[in-house]
Amino acid sequence: MTILISGDKMTIDKILLDHGSGGKLSHKLISEILVPIFDNPILSSMDDGAVFEIPKGKMAFSTDTYVVDPIFFPGGDIGELAVNGTVNDIAMCGASPVYLSAGLIIEEGFSIHDLEKILKTMEKAARKAKVYIVTGDTKVVPKGAADKIFINTSGIGMIYDKADTASSNAKPGDKIIISGTMADHGITILTQREGMKFDTSIKSDTAPLNHVVKNMLTDYPQAVHVLRDPTRGGVGTALNEIAESSKAGIKIYEQRLPVKKEVAGICELLGFDPLYIANEGKFIAVVSPDMADQVLKLIHEDEYGRDACIIGQVTDDHPGRVFMETSIGGTRIVDMLTGEQLPRIC
Protein backbone atom coordinates (compact mmCIF):
# COMPACT_ATOMS: atom_id res chain seq x y z
CA MET A 1 0.00 0.00 0.00
CA THR A 2 1.16 3.50 -0.81
CA ILE A 3 0.21 6.57 1.26
CA LEU A 4 1.17 9.98 -0.05
CA ILE A 5 0.81 13.05 2.18
CA SER A 6 0.92 16.55 0.71
CA GLY A 7 -0.28 19.33 2.98
CA ASP A 8 -3.75 18.31 4.18
CA LYS A 9 -4.33 15.89 1.31
CA MET A 10 -3.80 12.16 1.77
CA THR A 11 -3.80 9.81 -1.22
CA ILE A 12 -4.20 6.07 -0.63
CA ASP A 13 -4.00 3.56 -3.47
CA LYS A 14 -5.61 0.60 -1.64
CA ILE A 15 -8.91 0.14 0.15
CA LEU A 16 -8.51 0.10 3.94
CA LEU A 17 -10.93 -1.20 6.56
CA ASP A 18 -11.34 2.44 7.59
CA HIS A 19 -12.96 3.13 4.22
CA GLY A 20 -15.97 1.19 5.53
CA SER A 21 -15.98 2.62 9.05
CA GLY A 22 -18.37 5.49 8.41
CA GLY A 23 -15.68 8.02 9.37
CA LYS A 24 -13.43 10.41 7.47
CA LEU A 25 -12.08 7.90 4.95
CA SER A 26 -15.58 6.62 4.23
CA HIS A 27 -16.71 10.16 3.59
CA LYS A 28 -13.74 10.80 1.29
CA LEU A 29 -14.39 7.59 -0.66
CA ILE A 30 -18.00 8.54 -1.22
CA SER A 31 -17.62 12.27 -1.78
CA GLU A 32 -14.38 12.23 -3.80
CA ILE A 33 -14.79 9.05 -5.88
CA LEU A 34 -18.31 7.62 -5.96
CA VAL A 35 -20.48 10.75 -6.10
CA PRO A 36 -18.44 12.59 -8.77
CA ILE A 37 -18.58 9.54 -11.06
CA PHE A 38 -22.32 8.91 -10.65
CA ASP A 39 -23.20 12.58 -10.27
CA ASN A 40 -26.89 13.41 -10.56
CA PRO A 41 -29.19 15.69 -8.53
CA ILE A 42 -30.79 12.87 -6.54
CA LEU A 43 -27.53 11.16 -5.53
CA SER A 44 -25.66 14.39 -4.86
CA SER A 45 -27.88 15.23 -1.88
CA MET A 46 -26.04 12.38 -0.07
CA ASP A 47 -29.00 11.56 2.13
CA ASP A 48 -29.69 8.09 3.57
CA GLY A 49 -31.88 7.25 0.60
CA ALA A 50 -33.10 8.57 -2.73
CA VAL A 51 -36.20 10.75 -2.90
CA PHE A 52 -37.89 11.10 -6.27
CA GLU A 53 -41.24 11.42 -7.99
CA ILE A 54 -42.68 8.76 -10.26
CA PRO A 55 -45.69 8.78 -12.58
CA LYS A 56 -48.77 6.79 -11.65
CA GLY A 57 -48.95 3.20 -12.82
CA LYS A 58 -47.54 -0.27 -12.20
CA MET A 59 -43.90 -0.63 -11.22
CA ALA A 60 -41.30 -3.37 -11.51
CA PHE A 61 -38.57 -3.92 -8.90
CA SER A 62 -35.53 -6.19 -9.13
CA THR A 63 -32.33 -6.88 -7.21
CA ASP A 64 -29.27 -9.01 -7.92
CA THR A 65 -25.77 -9.49 -6.53
CA TYR A 66 -22.72 -9.94 -8.76
CA VAL A 67 -19.71 -12.01 -7.69
CA VAL A 68 -18.20 -12.81 -11.11
CA ASP A 69 -14.64 -14.14 -11.26
CA PRO A 70 -12.60 -12.67 -12.91
CA ILE A 71 -13.88 -9.16 -12.33
CA PHE A 72 -12.38 -7.90 -15.63
CA PHE A 73 -12.99 -9.91 -18.79
CA PRO A 74 -13.18 -9.37 -22.57
CA GLY A 75 -16.33 -7.40 -23.29
CA GLY A 76 -16.87 -5.93 -19.82
CA ASP A 77 -16.29 -6.07 -16.09
CA ILE A 78 -18.25 -6.69 -12.90
CA GLY A 79 -19.52 -3.09 -12.80
CA GLU A 80 -20.96 -3.04 -16.31
CA LEU A 81 -22.41 -6.50 -15.70
CA ALA A 82 -24.13 -5.34 -12.52
CA VAL A 83 -25.82 -2.37 -14.18
CA ASN A 84 -26.85 -4.22 -17.33
CA GLY A 85 -28.06 -7.22 -15.35
CA THR A 86 -30.56 -5.25 -13.29
CA VAL A 87 -31.57 -3.08 -16.24
CA ASN A 88 -32.38 -6.25 -18.18
CA ASP A 89 -34.24 -7.90 -15.31
CA ILE A 90 -36.54 -4.88 -15.15
CA ALA A 91 -36.93 -4.81 -18.93
CA MET A 92 -37.97 -8.48 -18.92
CA CYS A 93 -40.83 -7.49 -16.61
CA GLY A 94 -42.16 -5.33 -19.44
CA ALA A 95 -40.92 -2.16 -17.77
CA SER A 96 -38.75 0.85 -18.52
CA PRO A 97 -35.91 0.97 -15.91
CA VAL A 98 -35.51 4.36 -14.30
CA TYR A 99 -33.44 4.28 -11.09
CA LEU A 100 -30.80 1.92 -9.69
CA SER A 101 -29.02 1.52 -6.38
CA ALA A 102 -25.50 0.14 -6.05
CA GLY A 103 -24.10 -1.64 -2.99
CA LEU A 104 -20.37 -2.40 -2.90
CA ILE A 105 -18.69 -5.04 -0.72
CA ILE A 106 -14.95 -4.45 -1.08
CA GLU A 107 -12.10 -6.57 0.23
CA GLU A 108 -9.43 -4.78 2.25
CA GLY A 109 -6.43 -4.07 0.04
CA PHE A 110 -8.40 -3.76 -3.18
CA SER A 111 -6.87 -1.31 -5.65
CA ILE A 112 -8.54 2.10 -5.69
CA HIS A 113 -7.46 2.42 -9.32
CA ASP A 114 -9.42 -0.75 -10.14
CA LEU A 115 -12.36 0.50 -8.09
CA GLU A 116 -12.45 3.75 -10.06
CA LYS A 117 -12.22 1.79 -13.32
CA ILE A 118 -15.23 -0.34 -12.31
CA LEU A 119 -17.25 2.67 -11.15
CA LYS A 120 -16.61 4.45 -14.44
CA THR A 121 -17.85 1.48 -16.46
CA MET A 122 -20.94 1.39 -14.24
CA GLU A 123 -21.59 5.04 -14.99
CA LYS A 124 -21.03 4.48 -18.70
CA ALA A 125 -23.42 1.50 -18.69
CA ALA A 126 -26.05 3.48 -16.79
CA ARG A 127 -25.73 6.35 -19.26
CA LYS A 128 -26.12 3.98 -22.21
CA ALA A 129 -29.22 2.42 -20.64
CA LYS A 130 -30.51 5.91 -19.75
CA VAL A 131 -30.95 5.14 -16.06
CA TYR A 132 -29.64 6.88 -12.94
CA ILE A 133 -27.77 5.37 -9.99
CA VAL A 134 -29.35 7.38 -7.20
CA THR A 135 -28.35 5.68 -3.95
CA GLY A 136 -25.95 3.08 -2.65
CA ASP A 137 -23.79 1.70 0.12
CA THR A 138 -20.17 0.68 0.63
CA LYS A 139 -18.84 -1.92 3.03
CA VAL A 140 -15.23 -3.01 3.46
CA VAL A 141 -14.45 -6.49 4.81
CA PRO A 142 -11.12 -7.88 6.06
CA LYS A 143 -8.62 -9.40 3.66
CA GLY A 144 -9.82 -12.89 2.73
CA ALA A 145 -13.45 -12.32 3.75
CA ALA A 146 -14.44 -11.55 0.15
CA ASP A 147 -12.83 -11.94 -3.26
CA LYS A 148 -11.84 -8.43 -4.35
CA ILE A 149 -15.29 -6.86 -4.87
CA PHE A 150 -18.96 -7.90 -4.90
CA ILE A 151 -21.70 -5.59 -6.20
CA ASN A 152 -25.43 -5.55 -5.51
CA THR A 153 -27.69 -3.54 -7.79
CA SER A 154 -31.39 -2.98 -7.31
CA GLY A 155 -33.67 -1.09 -9.64
CA ILE A 156 -37.18 0.10 -10.31
CA GLY A 157 -39.00 0.72 -13.55
CA MET A 158 -42.40 1.63 -14.89
CA ILE A 159 -44.47 -1.03 -16.65
CA TYR A 160 -45.34 -0.13 -20.24
CA ASP A 161 -49.02 0.37 -21.03
CA LYS A 162 -50.69 -2.96 -21.97
CA ALA A 163 -47.45 -4.91 -21.35
CA ASP A 164 -47.77 -8.33 -19.72
CA THR A 165 -44.68 -10.49 -20.15
CA ALA A 166 -45.13 -13.16 -17.45
CA SER A 167 -43.96 -16.70 -18.26
CA SER A 168 -47.48 -18.06 -17.75
CA ASN A 169 -48.65 -16.19 -20.89
CA ALA A 170 -47.11 -18.61 -23.42
CA LYS A 171 -49.82 -20.11 -25.65
CA PRO A 172 -49.74 -23.03 -28.14
CA GLY A 173 -48.80 -21.68 -31.55
CA ASP A 174 -46.61 -18.86 -30.20
CA LYS A 175 -43.18 -18.48 -31.78
CA ILE A 176 -39.99 -18.39 -29.71
CA ILE A 177 -37.36 -15.80 -30.60
CA ILE A 178 -33.86 -15.52 -29.17
CA SER A 179 -32.21 -12.15 -29.67
CA GLY A 180 -28.74 -13.46 -30.56
CA THR A 181 -26.03 -16.07 -30.17
CA MET A 182 -25.94 -18.28 -27.09
CA ALA A 183 -23.26 -18.94 -24.45
CA ASP A 184 -20.92 -16.03 -25.26
CA HIS A 185 -20.70 -14.74 -21.69
CA GLY A 186 -20.31 -18.05 -19.88
CA ILE A 187 -17.60 -19.33 -22.21
CA THR A 188 -15.74 -16.01 -21.98
CA ILE A 189 -15.70 -16.18 -18.18
CA LEU A 190 -14.68 -19.85 -18.15
CA THR A 191 -11.78 -19.40 -20.55
CA GLN A 192 -10.51 -16.29 -18.77
CA ARG A 193 -10.77 -17.87 -15.32
CA GLU A 194 -8.93 -21.01 -16.35
CA GLY A 195 -6.30 -19.16 -18.37
CA MET A 196 -7.26 -20.95 -21.58
CA LYS A 197 -5.73 -19.47 -24.70
CA PHE A 198 -7.64 -19.75 -27.96
CA ASP A 199 -7.08 -17.99 -31.26
CA THR A 200 -10.54 -16.39 -31.11
CA SER A 201 -12.14 -13.08 -30.26
CA ILE A 202 -14.74 -14.44 -27.82
CA LYS A 203 -16.09 -11.79 -25.49
CA SER A 204 -18.97 -11.33 -23.08
CA ASP A 205 -22.31 -10.28 -24.53
CA THR A 206 -23.22 -8.06 -21.56
CA ALA A 207 -25.45 -5.28 -22.89
CA PRO A 208 -28.55 -3.22 -22.00
CA LEU A 209 -31.69 -4.68 -23.57
CA ASN A 210 -34.18 -2.09 -22.39
CA HIS A 211 -34.15 -0.03 -25.60
CA VAL A 212 -35.07 -2.91 -27.91
CA VAL A 213 -37.68 -4.07 -25.40
CA LYS A 214 -39.15 -0.57 -25.37
CA ASN A 215 -39.50 -0.67 -29.16
CA MET A 216 -41.15 -4.08 -29.05
CA LEU A 217 -43.62 -3.17 -26.33
CA THR A 218 -44.40 0.19 -27.91
CA ASP A 219 -45.07 -1.17 -31.39
CA TYR A 220 -46.40 -4.65 -30.58
CA PRO A 221 -47.48 -4.71 -26.90
CA GLN A 222 -50.11 -7.40 -27.32
CA ALA A 223 -47.98 -9.61 -29.56
CA VAL A 224 -45.19 -10.04 -26.98
CA HIS A 225 -46.47 -12.63 -24.51
CA VAL A 226 -43.31 -13.55 -22.57
CA LEU A 227 -39.86 -12.04 -22.03
CA ARG A 228 -36.98 -13.77 -20.23
CA ASP A 229 -33.24 -13.25 -20.11
CA PRO A 230 -31.42 -16.61 -20.12
CA THR A 231 -28.66 -15.86 -17.63
CA ARG A 232 -27.66 -18.60 -15.15
CA GLY A 233 -28.88 -21.92 -16.47
CA GLY A 234 -28.94 -20.60 -20.02
CA VAL A 235 -31.61 -20.91 -22.67
CA GLY A 236 -32.50 -24.48 -21.73
CA THR A 237 -33.39 -23.60 -18.15
CA ALA A 238 -35.26 -20.41 -19.10
CA LEU A 239 -37.41 -22.33 -21.60
CA ASN A 240 -38.18 -24.97 -18.98
CA GLU A 241 -39.34 -22.27 -16.58
CA ILE A 242 -41.64 -20.84 -19.26
CA ALA A 243 -43.03 -24.31 -20.09
CA GLU A 244 -43.62 -25.12 -16.43
CA SER A 245 -45.30 -21.79 -15.69
CA SER A 246 -47.53 -21.82 -18.79
CA LYS A 247 -48.28 -25.57 -18.60
CA ALA A 248 -47.57 -25.81 -22.34
CA GLY A 249 -44.97 -27.69 -24.33
CA ILE A 250 -42.05 -26.00 -26.06
CA LYS A 251 -40.40 -27.38 -29.19
CA ILE A 252 -37.07 -26.03 -30.42
CA TYR A 253 -34.92 -26.96 -33.41
CA GLU A 254 -31.23 -27.75 -32.93
CA GLN A 255 -30.30 -26.48 -36.40
CA ARG A 256 -31.81 -23.07 -35.65
CA LEU A 257 -29.94 -22.47 -32.38
CA PRO A 258 -27.49 -19.58 -32.95
CA VAL A 259 -24.03 -20.37 -31.57
CA LYS A 260 -20.80 -18.81 -32.79
CA LYS A 261 -18.42 -21.37 -34.32
CA GLU A 262 -15.65 -20.64 -31.82
CA VAL A 263 -18.05 -20.93 -28.87
CA ALA A 264 -19.46 -24.19 -30.25
CA GLY A 265 -15.93 -25.52 -30.69
CA ILE A 266 -14.93 -24.75 -27.10
CA CYS A 267 -18.17 -26.24 -25.77
CA GLU A 268 -17.52 -29.42 -27.74
CA LEU A 269 -13.91 -29.57 -26.56
CA LEU A 270 -14.87 -29.15 -22.89
CA GLY A 271 -18.09 -31.15 -22.94
CA PHE A 272 -20.52 -28.27 -22.32
CA ASP A 273 -23.96 -27.81 -23.88
CA PRO A 274 -24.47 -24.20 -25.10
CA LEU A 275 -28.15 -24.49 -24.11
CA TYR A 276 -27.11 -24.36 -20.45
CA ILE A 277 -24.38 -21.71 -20.60
CA ALA A 278 -25.14 -18.24 -19.24
CA ASN A 279 -25.91 -15.22 -21.41
CA GLU A 280 -25.88 -11.60 -20.21
CA GLY A 281 -27.06 -9.64 -23.26
CA LYS A 282 -29.72 -11.84 -24.82
CA PHE A 283 -33.43 -12.36 -24.28
CA ILE A 284 -36.07 -14.90 -25.17
CA ALA A 285 -39.37 -13.52 -26.51
CA VAL A 286 -42.49 -15.64 -26.91
CA VAL A 287 -44.69 -13.88 -29.45
CA SER A 288 -47.97 -14.45 -31.24
CA PRO A 289 -47.44 -16.38 -34.49
CA ASP A 290 -49.16 -13.83 -36.73
CA MET A 291 -46.77 -11.05 -35.60
CA ALA A 292 -43.55 -13.04 -35.17
CA ASP A 293 -41.93 -11.85 -38.40
CA GLN A 294 -42.69 -8.20 -37.64
CA VAL A 295 -41.30 -8.48 -34.11
CA LEU A 296 -38.19 -10.26 -35.40
CA LYS A 297 -37.60 -7.53 -37.98
CA LEU A 298 -37.86 -4.89 -35.26
CA ILE A 299 -35.34 -6.75 -33.09
CA HIS A 300 -32.93 -6.96 -36.05
CA GLU A 301 -32.90 -3.15 -36.22
CA ASP A 302 -31.31 -2.93 -32.75
CA GLU A 303 -27.53 -3.20 -32.38
CA TYR A 304 -27.96 -6.06 -29.90
CA GLY A 305 -30.50 -7.98 -31.96
CA ARG A 306 -28.83 -8.44 -35.34
CA ASP A 307 -28.44 -12.21 -34.85
CA ALA A 308 -31.98 -12.75 -33.57
CA CYS A 309 -33.89 -15.72 -34.94
CA ILE A 310 -36.92 -17.93 -34.36
CA ILE A 311 -35.82 -21.16 -32.67
CA GLY A 312 -39.12 -22.92 -32.00
CA GLN A 313 -42.72 -22.67 -30.91
CA VAL A 314 -45.11 -23.38 -28.07
CA THR A 315 -47.18 -26.55 -28.54
CA ASP A 316 -49.93 -28.66 -26.98
CA ASP A 317 -47.56 -31.64 -26.87
CA HIS A 318 -45.61 -32.56 -23.73
CA PRO A 319 -47.18 -29.87 -21.48
CA GLY A 320 -44.66 -28.40 -19.07
CA ARG A 321 -41.69 -29.88 -20.96
CA VAL A 322 -39.15 -28.67 -23.52
CA PHE A 323 -38.11 -30.96 -26.34
CA MET A 324 -35.74 -30.49 -29.25
CA GLU A 325 -35.74 -31.79 -32.79
CA THR A 326 -32.11 -32.72 -33.32
CA SER A 327 -30.06 -32.08 -36.45
CA ILE A 328 -30.37 -35.76 -37.42
CA GLY A 329 -34.17 -35.73 -37.14
CA GLY A 330 -34.59 -37.28 -33.70
CA THR A 331 -36.21 -35.79 -30.62
CA ARG A 332 -34.79 -35.37 -27.14
CA ILE A 333 -36.01 -33.81 -23.94
CA VAL A 334 -34.27 -30.61 -22.87
CA ASP A 335 -34.42 -30.79 -19.10
CA MET A 336 -33.73 -28.04 -16.58
CA LEU A 337 -30.09 -27.68 -15.55
CA THR A 338 -29.18 -29.73 -12.49
CA GLY A 339 -26.44 -28.21 -10.35
CA GLU A 340 -24.21 -25.37 -11.50
CA GLN A 341 -21.96 -25.91 -14.50
CA LEU A 342 -20.00 -22.67 -14.10
CA PRO A 343 -20.03 -20.98 -10.68
CA ARG A 344 -19.51 -17.24 -10.32
CA ILE A 345 -20.34 -16.26 -13.89
CA CYS A 346 -22.34 -13.19 -12.82
Phi, psi and omega in degrees: 000141179244130175239121178249131180240123178223105185064234179267001186261130179243127179247125180239135184260000178231151175287132177252160175302328180296339177294342178251012186277344185089001182263213187298316181292324175300314181298319179295319179300316182287310188283332184259341181241301187292306186297316178299326180289315183266015192313123170202159187302326182287314181293322188294345176291338177054039174275181182288345179203173181267136177243124183206164177258146177228151176289162178289149178140182180282146181240156172243144180225137180214152175216148180204154180239136188246124184230026188304144177225118007280163183279340172243134183207160179303125180098354180167193175207179186299329181289311178299319179299319182295318179291309182298322181299315180285323174305314183290323177300319179291318179299322180293342175279001183080031186234158173265112180295141184237305186232143176235155165246159180223120176249127183249129170246112190244135177282138175306133180095356180293142183293127176294328176300315179293324177298313179298321179299316180294316180298322180292324176289329175296316179295319179296318179294319179296320179295320180293324178279351181062048174235166179242136170271111193247352177200165182183187181204151178228128174234142176244130180245157183300156178308127180094348180274349174210171179251090178070283182205136171243146182228130170253132172235136173237155182206159175232153178209167181256128180293134177292148179302129178072001181282135174210103190243024181293150182299333182289353184277352182297134184233144177308133183103335179302147176265150181248121180250137167246140191278357179175192186291149185266152166076007182300313184293309184300318180291324175300311181297316180300311184293324178291318182296320184270001178069027180282133181250118177233149179276064181221170178246039180296135176213161180298149178262015182308130185194154175278130182254002187291332182288316178292325176296320177301315180298318180296314185279346173277317184274326185225056186299324183271350178275334182271107185269324183219142171228134176214145172254122186276075182276245180300133184092345174067193183295320181300315180291318180299318179294323177297321178295321177294315180298317180295317182290322184271349182058035177236163175271155177230127178246128177237163184242122183303320184291342181267350184291122183276113178224129177297145184303318182291324177292315178300320180296317180292320177300317180295319180297320186263355178082028179258150175260119181304337179298337185248008180267142186292147174235148180234002179218031180230157175222157172254130176239128174257118190231157180297141187297328183285345181243005186300317182294322179293317179295318179298318178298319179295319178297321180299335181285344180272147182299335180260012182233016186293336179258016181296149179201163176272125184248356180172197180208165175273140184226171172277343183284149176048058182305134180081004182236158175246131177225154187234133170278117185282170183292343179259008174095000177274182179227135175222151177285136173257100184275169175288146180300133175254126183079194182233112181296312185231099179290155175056052177260354175210000000 
